[in-house]
Amino acid sequence: MKLTVCGTDCSECGCFGTICQGCNSCGGKVFHAPEGQACPIYQCARGERGLADCGQCPAVPCEIWQKTRDPKFSDEAFQQNIQQRLHRLREVKRPKFSNPLIAVQDMAQALKFYKTLFDLDVVCDLGWCKVLSCGLTLQEHFDKIAGFPAETMKFRSNTMELYFETEDFDGFMTLLDRNPQVEKLHEARTYPWLQRGIHIYDPAGHLIEVSESMYSVACRQFRQGKSAAEVAELLQHPQQVVESWYEKYQAEKF
């Protein structure tokens, strides 16, 4: 099945593969669209709304669908066609995010790093691929798996990070001091929103941030007698979020 943005199955069309390659291949500029222009449905979904298909739009079937009609259809056949297309779009299962995967050069070294600093164990061992207890996946020989030249892999790109939070930032810093081989991007710092954090690199050069949880930061302010409104302003967080933390903090005191 080769679905277009409007749920039409191109593989059922006699024109597909001959005079038409389908709107997904030609950007909606199919042979029956106005010359040089995309089909109005394609233009709306992809060009204007940035959707993968009309199945993601709450307005479907809209006025554009009603106006974009194959003249060979009777009124009844056209409505059946619309319901058919809607069914196809809605039965498509959207992918769901599973877990992050990072490439590593030395699996043993990577496993030691994540066990030592974050107490992460392997919960699924697939040889070159190992899933850690937090869901993070480590992948050796990523170039072979994905199918691109090894020389195109850019470690230490500084374009993303793995983010960890702790309730005991001082304790983590003590642990870090015991492992001087771990490279730091900078020393521990306090950000304008009063959260303490540090950036380090794992053995493959992936950037990692370890910061104290914002709830811990808030509790430190609560212990100083500050109100939820005052803490919200200091932490640059929505007041309703800080108020929920305050309720939690009060409950934990008893």
Steps between C-alpha positions, in 0.01 A plus 500: 500500500637843402288760678494865400435779750126467433486123553485402134679173425715576196566132437132456406521764227571399140698820448745427778846412374430623150377857461499557877745410774266603780479829689756392761766479227415819314407731787131485417549618141312207351391495137141601577599803715519849345826527306795580724289487815448241768168330567304729740476224760875434489576872511279547807623199695871507422563853376287707738439283806820296500312174557606155386148441369140609546449239769676739740254781429187536719311671216509204263299447280503873433369728226813440293426128501145566388614725216778268386298230335553256218221587252435133427357450852129532570403678822455167677824353365691814596380483861596132511842593362544760775412248772741250346783750502425606858509138610839447338646809665366414844618141496860609446684444828719799583847414628556570869826615648681205653838599643816696416793318340856627493800365312798388708852409392589273793206317659691380808623851573152647449335242728752569776436876472120476523516241780750699707337842476133415452465142629353383170500129417443312176141374485514373142823377342487478121872478440599820323187658649433521872198658672562653842258504791395861434410419137814651350640275225870471419592394147839387376574499124213738438631572151457134401148483646374826348693459175715811467880548477675486838695816419176701492434433869564812706565431865515789745267707285363708793164516327300296755531373854380227730334663801510349849353641821594423858359576844855495637716721281774529763516122520534473122783753502679289763459196275631698205806607699577131556510450123748759374518329159154640419538811286308808613386769262494740796493494876170492687306822456179658622262617228287816522200283602710382804551144374850357539638290217803375315573376147729202446593274208455125480783289348361540147478879533125526558410803709323431830338748736451408863297751699308499823127456454299819496288359782816482714581858409150606601518313830821683587311827458197375695727411792614863501139606553421626152147476366402310185454829315848619599657168403321496166652837417849396612489169313337652189233228509118516473348574839254210479792257459681645801179492704468127432861458618418697813209269579728200452767661717250567781371142483851357522572702814248295699 
